[in-house]
């Protein structure tokens, strides 16, 4: 299972996408492995860390396609 999101009241969290660059992982608290996928949760994370699930997923896809 997992925690309920404060923004959508569901379990919208997922693991950080595979291929997430280290500098983005470093923007999160140590030990954070899940992030929100709902619009409200993503807005909150982007304000707090500078990144959100959609940004990270897009960046990881670009990096992966270059390899």
LINMODA-V981971 format. One line per field, one symbol per residue. psi: psi as a letter, one per 30 degrees, with the letter a starting at -180 (. if undefined). Layout:
# LINMODA-V981971
psi = ???
This chain:
# LINMODA-V981971
psi = bllkkfefglifkllkkkgkkefeefflkkfkfllkfleeeeeeeeeefflleeeeeeeeeeeeff.
